Amino acid sequence: MRRFLLGLSSLTLFAACAGATAEAPLTLKLGTPREQTLKDVKAASFCPKLDGPAQRTETYPRCERAGTEWGEAWVTATYDNDKLVEVRRWERYDNDDHAVERWNKLIGDRMKASPDATDAGDLLRARGPLEPGTRSVKAFLIDSKTIVAVYLLTPAPPENATILEAIMTSRPGAQP
């Protein structure tokens, strides 16, 4: 019986850690080779499905996990010459209160994870129009070449997402 309980508590701890990892701010670094990016995406609890030749933009669904969730999430990664040039984590919630709560939590967690980051709202706007359906956005300059923007969205096709966390270069068309 003791072994069973110990195993059950280990399983519970593992499931809790997997959930926390998938909900933490993304920490993928632009310019990373595709093979390393796949490992990093998997470590963030998103599961690459290698079912054909590599694509310029690939979608990685959230890995299966125990328990119920308020919404769903997936990551898209864009590559140029097999190097990561942009990452987007999309999240979809049916309940607007949950979406706003999640957006606020993601902003707070991003501020903790990147305490030296400066506001990058002007740099984000200089890149061009904001994402369609933007209700609110907070942008962080992580380093001299990287912006992380966290959007609260009004759902619209094709993604119908309510949250977008995007890691991109600070200048459109620039290499990381």
ZIRAVEN-V375044 format. One record per backbone hydrogen bond with DSSP energy under -1.0 kcal/mol. CO is the residue of the C=O (numbers start at 1). NH is the residue of the N-H. If there is no record, write none. Layout:
BEGIN
co:CO nh:NH
co:CO nh:NH
END
This chain:
BEGIN
co:1 nh:5
co:2 nh:6
co:3 nh:7
co:4 nh:8
co:5 nh:9
co:6 nh:10
co:7 nh:11
co:8 nh:12
co:9 nh:13
co:10 nh:14
co:11 nh:15
co:12 nh:16
co:13 nh:17
co:14 nh:18
co:15 nh:19
co:16 nh:20
co:17 nh:21
co:18 nh:22
co:19 nh:23
co:20 nh:24
co:29 nh:32
co:32 nh:84
co:33 nh:37
co:34 nh:38
co:35 nh:39
co:36 nh:40
co:37 nh:41
co:38 nh:42
co:39 nh:43
co:40 nh:44
co:41 nh:46
co:42 nh:45
co:45 nh:63
co:49 nh:51
co:56 nh:79
co:58 nh:77
co:60 nh:75
co:61 nh:47
co:72 nh:92
co:73 nh:62
co:74 nh:90
co:75 nh:60
co:76 nh:88
co:77 nh:58
co:78 nh:85
co:78 nh:86
co:80 nh:83
co:82 nh:34
co:83 nh:80
co:84 nh:31
co:86 nh:78
co:87 nh:167
co:88 nh:76
co:89 nh:165
co:90 nh:74
co:91 nh:162
co:91 nh:163
co:92 nh:72
co:95 nh:99
co:96 nh:100
co:97 nh:101
co:98 nh:102
co:99 nh:103
co:100 nh:104
co:101 nh:105
co:102 nh:106
co:103 nh:107
co:104 nh:108
co:105 nh:109
co:106 nh:110
co:107 nh:111
co:108 nh:112
co:109 nh:113
co:110 nh:114
co:114 nh:117
co:118 nh:141
co:120 nh:124
co:121 nh:125
co:122 nh:126
co:125 nh:128
co:131 nh:134
co:133 nh:154
co:136 nh:152
co:138 nh:150
co:139 nh:120
co:140 nh:148
co:141 nh:118
co:145 nh:170
co:146 nh:142
co:146 nh:143
co:147 nh:168
co:148 nh:140
co:149 nh:166
co:150 nh:138
co:151 nh:164
co:152 nh:135
co:152 nh:136
co:156 nh:160
co:162 nh:153
co:163 nh:91
co:164 nh:151
co:165 nh:89
co:166 nh:149
co:167 nh:87
co:168 nh:147
co:171 nh:174
END
